[in-house]
Amino acid sequence: MMSFCKFKPPVSLLLIAGLMFIGGWVEPLAAAESPRERLSLDANWKFHLGDDWPKALRLDKAGANAGPASEKQFSDVGWRTVNLPHDWAIELPFDKNADMNHGYRAVGPGFETNSIGWYRRAFELPKADEGKRIWLTFDGVYRDATVWVNGWIVRRHEGGYYPFREDITDVVKFGERNVIAVKVDATKFEGWFYEGAGIYRHAWLEKTAPVAIAPDGIFVYAQFKNNVPTGAAAIHVEADVFNKLTNAVNAVVNCEVISPDGKSVAKFNGSQTVGGELRATLKLQSKVSAPVLWSPESPKLYKLVTTVLVDGKTVDQIETAFGIRTAGFKTDEDCAGMGRSVHVRLTK
């Protein structure tokens, strides 16, 4: 049986420049008290180039499938084993009739046989995970992706350049074998450059409690009085909390700001009742006295630790790295020579 790889990724960069966000999504804190887990699905995929079987996508009302999207009725023994990220276009031969801007690779319009690929991966979920929410995340697939889990279609995603995720809790089996199948169609081009084909970025399986911070659910930004970077900086946090239970819960959100040198410089919290099968946004605020400013020459980062509690028990916890500084855009003055402490002033 194919296994997971536990992975603690580097915290993504969140730079506050006015209201500017740079970087990836929030990465989870690997806290023993938190049930949140993020497991790599990069290893041991089965891959087949082509879509050369009849009625491969035939589904009945029960979600069964006779083709490569099926859980048990299809064998991928003869498929090639690959690890993600994977790009099958780079493996194709050069062809003088292919598109020059896409590297003369034999993929895309006019090369339909080479433009569709299938991926399959099996995994198991412990019986102890029952009650958790299970999320399937792809950082990037080029291009048109259709995703099945255990024969059930769970997502259609056409974009080739941004991640997507899906809550697959209702179709997975706990304590049993599960199968992910992905059909990728790279027939269409999006850019005027080499774009590749396949699951070309990482894939993840994420586990959360039924009450937890929503995906991409933390937004933190700093603000100075009169937009001048002196004195204390107000820290604003917007935390989206989802509740997948059928009953309402009172969610308490605790926030702690850790300075670049590892010291706790602010603690604040809030609470809100979140209805069953709903989500709510808590807006919290504190301040940091005399903050260390972020700059390219000295990229000092603060860390926001956000913890969610229900009935006094920690149900989720994540970290978010962020920098504090301001940025300015002026239309009435020459900006040459502006230093690191540029203040925000939008003028007409």
C-alpha positions in Angstrom: 0.0 0.0 0.0 1.3 3.4 -0.9 2.1 5.6 2.1 2.1 9.2 3.0 5.1 11.4 3.8 4.7 13.7 6.8 6.0 17.2 5.9 6.5 20.4 7.8 6.8 23.0 5.0 8.5 26.4 5.4 6.1 29.1 6.4 5.0 31.1 3.4 5.9 34.8 3.2 3.3 37.3 4.0 4.5 40.8 3.4 2.4 43.7 4.6 2.9 46.7 2.3 -0.2 48.7 2.8 -2.7 45.9 2.1 -0.3 43.9 -0.1 -0.1 40.1 0.1 2.9 38.3 -1.3 3.5 34.6 -1.1 1.5 31.4 -0.8 -1.3 30.2 1.5 -0.9 29.9 5.3 1.0 26.8 6.3 -0.1 24.8 9.4 1.8 24.6 12.7 2.8 21.0 13.5 1.4 21.2 17.1 0.9 18.0 19.0 -2.3 19.4 20.5 -3.8 20.3 17.2 -5.4 17.6 15.0 -4.5 19.5 11.8 -2.2 17.5 9.6 -0.7 18.1 6.1 0.6 15.0 4.3 2.5 14.9 1.1 0.9 13.0 -1.8 3.8 13.4 -4.1 5.1 9.8 -4.2 4.0 6.8 -6.1 1.5 7.9 -8.6 0.6 5.7 -11.6 0.7 7.5 -14.9 -0.7 6.7 -18.4 -0.4 8.9 -21.5 -3.5 8.8 -23.6 -7.2 8.3 -23.3 -7.4 5.2 -25.3 -10.2 3.1 -23.7 -13.9 3.0 -24.6 -16.4 4.4 -22.2 -13.7 5.4 -19.7 -15.9 8.0 -18.0 -19.2 6.1 -17.8 -20.7 6.7 -14.4 -23.9 5.1 -13.0 -26.1 6.6 -10.3 -24.0 5.0 -7.5 -20.8 6.7 -8.7 -19.3 3.5 -10.1 -16.9 3.8 -13.0 -15.8 1.3 -15.6 -12.7 3.1 -16.6 -9.5 4.5 -15.0 -11.5 6.7 -12.6 -12.9 3.6 -10.8 -11.8 2.5 -7.4 -11.7 -1.3 -7.9 -12.8 -2.2 -11.4 -9.7 -0.9 -13.2 -6.1 -2.1 -12.9 -3.2 0.3 -13.3 -0.6 -2.4 -12.8 0.8 -1.7 -16.3 1.0 2.1 -15.7 4.3 3.9 -15.1 5.2 5.0 -11.5 6.0 8.7 -11.2 6.6 11.1 -8.4 5.2 14.7 -8.4 5.9 17.2 -9.6 5.6 15.6 -13.1 5.5 17.0 -16.6 4.9 14.6 -19.4 5.3 17.3 -22.2 9.0 17.6 -21.5 9.4 13.9 -22.3 7.7 14.2 -25.7 9.8 14.4 -28.9 10.4 17.6 -30.7 8.3 18.1 -33.8 8.8 20.8 -36.4 5.0 21.1 -36.8 4.5 21.8 -33.1 4.1 25.3 -31.7 7.4 27.2 -31.6 6.4 29.2 -28.5 5.8 26.0 -26.6 9.2 24.5 -27.3 8.2 22.5 -30.4 7.0 19.7 -28.1 4.4 17.4 -29.7 1.6 18.5 -27.4 -1.5 20.8 -27.8 -3.6 21.4 -30.9 -2.8 18.9 -33.6 -1.4 16.4 -31.1 -4.5 15.2 -29.3 -3.0 11.7 -28.7 -0.2 13.2 -26.6 -2.3 15.9 -24.8 -4.4 13.8 -22.4 -2.9 11.9 -19.4 -4.2 10.0 -16.4 -2.9 9.7 -12.9 -4.0 7.3 -10.1 -2.9 7.0 -6.5 -4.1 4.7 -3.7 -3.9 5.6 0.0 -5.4 4.6 3.3 -6.9 6.6 6.1 -6.7 5.4 9.7 -10.0 4.5 11.3 -9.1 7.0 14.0 -9.6 9.8 11.5 -13.3 9.4 11.5 -14.9 12.7 12.4 -12.2 14.8 10.8 -12.5 16.7 7.6 -10.3 15.5 4.7 -9.1 17.9 2.1 -7.4 17.1 -1.2 -5.2 19.9 -2.5 -3.3 20.3 -5.8 -0.8 23.2 -6.1 -0.9 23.2 -9.9 -2.2 21.0 -12.7 -1.7 21.9 -16.4 -4.3 22.0 -17.6 -8.0 21.0 -17.6 -8.2 18.6 -14.6 -11.0 16.3 -13.6 -10.6 14.6 -10.2 -12.3 11.5 -8.9 -12.1 9.9 -5.4 -13.3 6.3 -5.1 -15.1 6.6 -8.4 -16.9 9.8 -7.5 -16.2 12.9 -9.4 -15.3 15.7 -6.9 -13.8 18.5 -8.9 -13.4 20.0 -12.4 -10.7 22.6 -12.6 -9.7 24.3 -15.9 -7.1 26.8 -14.7 -3.5 25.7 -15.2 -1.7 28.2 -12.9 -3.4 28.3 -9.5 -4.0 25.7 -6.8 -7.3 24.1 -6.0 -8.7 22.0 -3.1 -11.8 20.0 -2.3 -13.3 18.6 0.8 -13.5 14.9 0.1 -14.7 13.7 3.5 -18.0 12.4 2.2 -16.5 10.1 -0.3 -13.4 8.6 1.5 -13.3 5.4 3.5 -11.7 5.3 6.9 -9.7 2.2 7.7 -9.8 1.2 4.0 -8.1 1.7 0.7 -9.0 4.9 -1.3 -8.2 5.8 -4.9 -7.6 9.2 -6.4 -7.9 9.5 -10.2 -7.0 12.6 -12.2 -7.6 13.2 -15.9 -5.5 16.0 -17.3 -6.2 17.6 -20.7 -3.4 19.9 -21.9 -4.8 20.3 -25.4 -5.4 24.0 -25.0 -2.7 26.6 -24.5 -3.0 29.5 -22.1 0.3 31.3 -22.6 2.8 32.0 -25.4 5.6 30.0 -23.8 6.4 26.5 -22.7 3.7 25.4 -20.2 4.2 21.7 -19.8 1.5 19.1 -19.1 0.5 17.2 -16.0 0.4 17.5 -12.2 3.5 19.8 -12.2 3.3 20.9 -8.6 2.8 19.2 -5.2 -0.3 17.4 -4.0 -1.5 17.2 -0.4 -3.9 15.5 1.9 -5.0 17.8 4.8 -6.9 16.7 7.9 -8.7 19.2 10.2 -11.2 19.0 13.0 -14.8 19.7 12.0 -14.4 23.2 13.5 -11.2 24.8 12.2 -9.7 27.7 10.3 -11.0 27.7 6.8 -8.6 27.2 3.9 -6.7 30.5 3.3 -8.6 31.7 6.3 -6.1 34.0 8.0 -5.5 37.5 6.8 -3.1 39.7 8.8 -2.0 43.2 8.1 -0.4 46.1 10.0 -1.4 49.8 10.0 0.4 52.9 11.3 -1.3 56.0 12.5 -1.5 58.5 9.6 0.4 55.8 7.6 3.7 57.1 9.0 5.9 54.1 10.2 6.8 55.4 13.6 5.5 54.4 17.0 3.1 51.4 17.5 1.7 49.4 14.6 -1.9 48.2 14.8 -2.2 44.5 14.0 -5.4 43.5 12.3 -6.4 39.9 12.0 -9.4 38.4 10.1 -9.9 34.7 10.9 -12.4 32.6 8.9 -13.7 29.7 11.0 -15.8 26.9 9.5 -18.1 24.6 11.4 -18.9 21.3 9.6 -21.0 20.1 12.5 -24.8 20.2 12.4 -25.0 22.1 15.7 -23.8 25.6 16.5 -20.6 26.0 18.5 -18.9 28.9 20.3 -15.5 29.3 18.8 -12.8 31.1 20.7 -9.8 32.4 18.6 -6.6 33.2 20.4 -3.9 35.1 18.6 -0.3 35.6 19.7 2.3 37.7 17.8 5.9 36.5 18.1 8.7 39.0 17.2 11.6 38.2 14.9 13.8 37.5 18.0 11.3 34.9 19.3 9.6 37.0 22.0 5.8 37.2 22.5 4.8 40.9 21.9 1.0 40.7 21.7 -1.8 38.4 22.8 -5.4 39.0 22.0 -8.6 36.9 21.3 -12.2 36.9 20.4 -15.2 34.5 20.2 -18.2 34.0 18.1 -21.0 31.5 17.7 -20.7 29.7 14.4 -23.9 28.0 13.2 -24.0 24.4 12.0 -22.7 23.9 8.5 -21.7 27.6 8.4 -18.6 29.8 8.6 -17.9 33.1 10.3 -15.2 35.8 10.2 -13.8 37.1 13.4 -12.0 40.5 13.2 -9.4 41.0 15.9 -7.0 43.8 16.7 -4.0 44.5 18.8 -0.8 46.5 18.5 3.0 46.1 18.5 5.1 48.8 20.0 8.1 50.1 18.0 8.0 47.2 15.5 11.0 46.1 13.5 10.3 47.0 9.9 10.7 44.5 7.1 13.0 45.5 4.2 14.7 43.6 1.4 18.0 44.3 3.1 16.7 43.1 6.5 13.7 40.8 6.0 12.6 40.5 9.6 9.4 38.5 10.0 6.9 38.4 12.8 4.8 35.2 13.4 1.1 35.1 14.2 0.0 32.0 16.0 -3.7 31.5 15.7 -5.5 28.9 17.9 -9.1 27.9 17.8 -10.8 26.4 20.9 -14.2 24.8 21.4 -15.3 24.0 24.9 -11.8 24.8 26.1 -10.2 22.3 23.8 -7.8 23.2 21.1 -9.2 22.1 17.7 -6.9 23.9 15.4 -3.7 26.0 15.3 -1.7 27.5 12.5 1.2 29.9 12.1 1.4 32.8 9.7 4.6 34.8 9.0 4.3 38.4 8.1 6.4 41.5 7.8 5.6 45.1 8.9 6.3 48.0 6.7 4.5 50.5 4.5 4.7 51.3 0.8 3.8 54.5 -1.1 2.6 55.5 -4.5 2.7 59.1 -5.5 1.5 60.8 -8.6 2.6 64.4 -7.8 6.3 63.9 -6.8 9.4 62.2 -8.1 9.8 59.0 -6.2 13.5 58.7 -6.8 15.6 58.3 -3.7 12.8 57.0 -1.5 14.1 55.0 1.4 13.0 51.9 3.2 10.3 53.7 5.3 8.1 54.8 2.4 4.7 55.8 3.7 1.4 55.3 2.0 -0.1 58.4 0.4 -2.4 58.1 -2.5 -2.9 61.5 -4.1 -4.9 62.6 -7.1 
